[in-house]
Amino acid sequence: MTPILYIFTLFLGLLNQILATEVYHCNSTISCPEKYPCCSRAGVCGTGTYCLGNCDPRYSYSLNSCMPEPICKDINTVFSNYRSKIANADTYLGNTSEADWTYSGYIMDYEEEDALILAMPKYSGGTLLASTRDIWYGKVSAKLKTSHLAGVVTAFILYSNVQDEIDFEWVGSELTTTQTNFYWNGVLNYTNSFNISTNNTFDDYHTYEIDWHEDYIKWSVDGVVGRTLYKNETYNSTTGIYQFPQTPAKVDISIWPGGNSTNPKGTIAWAGGEINWNAPDLTDPGYYYAILKEVNITCGKVPSGTTQNGTTA
């Protein structure tokens, strides 16, 4: 399970318990009913916020059920005062003029370093920060410090509504390793992973960049390219499809408990083992944390042949 899907599953499970409504699931074999037309990333049908930026058009009632995705905009966000830039995902209604980012979980200013803390208190599902606009090719960089200790995962990801994904991930027990990965349409092919050696990711800020084009992706750390993937390397001769990320994606940055005891054994092992919910961090400062200083988004050119209606979505 990817970190984004993990956090949304927790959120939607709680929401359904609160609303005590019928639960309709959606996947490759069943679409949402007209009454609950929008399919979430977690595979649950609903209305309202379900139809915003995390709506999967493939399994919704129709391709028009999901709200159109806002067009990319070049932005530079220095997280010295998050309140003017970030909206609560629970109350955000899709107006991109109000916020560049949304969050689920726990965030706070880190005034000593003009940065933003993404926190994970005891027994929580962590925190997800997501861009309100999509990027469809281009460059995205994030300057951050990861969290640490076994079971704690930090992630910087491009993630589309049809589960195309381009990843940077850090396991808290491996602070000199930066993991890169990619997925196509949610197919969990773990052989796509590739590691980049890095100086300590918890103590030091590093700038991580994803340079995404129609025919290749480059992952860089502090300006040095550590991995290049070409689209032609992803061709599946059986299906005749390039399994290459190629759909508009949100920028997601998160901290999440990969080592939570309720996760699959494979996920716990990958995360470095079970998380310690009694670690010193949970006494002082009171939570696990990652620190985000800056994000730059430079939009790429829309693919040739694309039809656009209007200038906003």
N, C-alpha and C positions, 0 to 999 in steps of 0.2 A: 504494500500500500504506500503511495506517495504521501509526503507530508501534507500537501494541500488537500488531498482527498480525505486524509485522516482527520484533519481539523473540521472539514465540512461535514463529515459523517457524524462527529460528536455533536456539532451544532444542530444539524437537522434532526438527529435522534431526540435531542432535548426539546426542540421546537414541537415535534410531533407529540411528545408526551404532554407538553403544556396545552396544546390545542385539543388533544384527545380526539382527533379526527381520523377518518379512514386513511390508511396509508396505501398509496398506489406506487408501485415500483416501475422503473423504466430501464430497458436495456436493449440489446441488439435483436431481441425476439418479441418485445412488447413495447408499444408506445403509450404515452400518457393519454388519459381520456379527455374529452373536451372540457369537462368540469374542472379538472386540474391539469391544464395544458402544458405546463413547463417542466422539463426534466432537469433536475439539478445535477451537479457533478457527482453527488453521492448516489444517484440513481433513484431519487424520490421525486414524485410529481407534486406540483403545487401551483399557486397563483402568486401575484404580487411580487415580492422580492425574488421568488424563484425564477421569474422571467427576466431579471436583470443580468448582470455581467457574468453569472456562473451557470447559464442556461445552455444545455446541450441540444442543439437543433435537430440532431439525428434522431433522437428518441422522444422528442416532444410531440404534441398532438399534430402540429404541422410545422413546416419550415418558418412560418411567420409568427409562431407562438412566442419565441424569444424576442426581447427588445433588440433593435439594431445596435451593434457595437460602436462606441464612439471612435472616430478617426484619431490616429496617432498625432501627437503634438510634441515637438522638441521641448524638453524641460530639464532644468537643473534644480534639484532639491537639496538644499543644505539644511539638515534637520536641527537647526538651532532653536526653533520654536515651532513645534509640530502643530499647535492648535490652529494655525492659520492655513494649514495645508492638508490636514487629515480629518476625515469624517468617520464616525462610528458606522460600521457596516450594517448594524441592526436598524439604523434610521435613515441611511443614505438611500435616496430615491432615484439616482441615476443622472442628476444634474452635474455635469462635469465642470461647470463654471463655479461650483461651490467647493470642490475639493479635487486635488490631484491624486489622493490616496484614500483608501479606507482601511480600517483595522478591525480585526476580531481578536479579542483577548485582552492583553494588558500592555499598555505603553506609557512611557513617561519621559519628560525631558531629562537629559544628563547634562546639566549646566556646566560642569567642570570641563567638558570636552566639546561643548556645542554640538551635541549628538542626541540620538534617540535610543532609549532602552526598550528592547523587546523582551518582555519578562515571561517566565513560566513558574508561577507559584506551585506549591505542593499539591500534587494530585490533579493538576490542571492539564488541559490539552495544549497549552502554550499560546503563541500569538502568531497571527498572520497579517502582514501588511501587503496590500494589493493596489496596483495602479488602477485608476478609474478609466483610463483609455487603453486601447489595444495598440500593440506594435506589430506591424506586418513587414518584417525584415528591417534591419538597421542595427545600431549599436546600443547596448545598455551596459553601464558600469556601476558598480556599487563599492563604496569604501566602507569597510566594516571590520569589527572584531567578532569572532565566533564565540559561542559558549564553550564549555569544557565538561569533562567527566563522562564516564561510560553511560550510554543510554540516552544522552542528550544530543540532538541533531539540529544543526543550523542549515538553512537552505536559501539559495538565491536562484530563482527559477523563472523561466518563461513558460507559461501554461495556457493552452487554448481551450475553448469550450468543447472541442472534440478530442481533448486529451493528447494533443501533440505537446511535447515537453522538451525543454533544453535546460540542463541542470548544472549548478554548482552545489555541492553538499559537503558538510563537514561533520564527522563523528567526533564527539567530545573527548574520546580517549585517544585520538590520533591527530594531534595538533600540528603535525608537520606534513599532513597529507590533505590535499584538496581533491575531492572526487568530482569528475565530470561524467555526465550521462545524457542520453536522449531517448525519447520514446515517440512512437508514431501511433496515433489513434488509440492510446491506452494499452497497446500490446506491451506487456512487461517482459521485454527481452533484456535480462540483466547482463548479458555478454557485451552490451554497448558501453559499459563503464570503462573509464580510463582515469588513472590517478596522476596528479601533478605534485611534485615535492615542493613544499612551501616552508618558510620560516614560521615560527610559532604563531598560530592564527588566533589564539586567545589573548596573548599579551600585546600583539602588534596589529595596527591597522594595515590592511592590504587592499589594493584596488583590483577587483575582479571584473573582467569584461567579457561579454558575449557579443561577437560580431557575426550577425546572421544574414546570409544572402540566399537567393533562390537556389544556388548550386553549391554552397559550402557554408560551414560554421567554423569560427575560430574561438577558442577559449584562451584568455590571457590572464596572467597574474602580474601585477605591477608593470604592465607594458610589455611583458615577454610572452609570446605565444607558446602555450604549453600543449595545445592539441588542435588539429585541423581535421574536420570531417567533410568529405566531398559527397554530394548527393548520389553520384554514380556508384558509391560504395554500398549504398543501402538498397540496391535493386533486388527485388524478390522475383526470381525467374519463374516460380510456380504461379504467382498471382499476377505477374506483369506490372507490379506497383513499386514505386520508390517509397520505402518506408522512412521518409525523411520529414522532419517537422516543417510544415508548410502552410499553416493556418494562423490567422491573427491571434495574438496571445497577450495576456496580462503579465505584468512584472510582479512576481510574488517573492517576498522575503519573510522567512519564518523561523521560529524556534519551536520544536515539538519533541515529545517523549517517545523516541523510537524504541527505547528499552522498557516501555510500560509493560507490565506483566500480562495485560490483556491482549497484547499484539501477537501476531503469529510468531512462532519460534524463529523462523528465518529472518524476520525483521529485527527481532531482539538481538540475534547473533550479529547481524550486519551493523547494528547500532553500538556494538561493543559490549553487550550484556545488559542485564536488567538495570534500570535506573535506580539510584539511591535517593529515595525521597526524604532521607534524614541527613543529607550532605551538609557541610558547613554553610554553603551558599543559601540554604533555606532558613538559616538562622540570621545570618548577616550577609547580604542585605535583605534576605527573606524570600529569595526566588533565584532560579537559574536565569541567565540573561545573555543576550547578544547585544552589541552596540553598533548602531548604524549612523554613519556620519554624513554620507552624501550619495545621491543617485543621479546619474546623467542618462538621459534618453535622447538618442538622435534617430529620427525616423528614416527608414529607407524608402525607396521608390516602390509604389504599388506595382505589382506585376503587370506586364503588358497584356492588353486584352481585357482588363478588369473594367466592369461597368460600375460607375458610381452615380448615385442619385443624391444630389445636394452636396454640401461641404462639411457635414457634421457627423455622418454615420455611414 
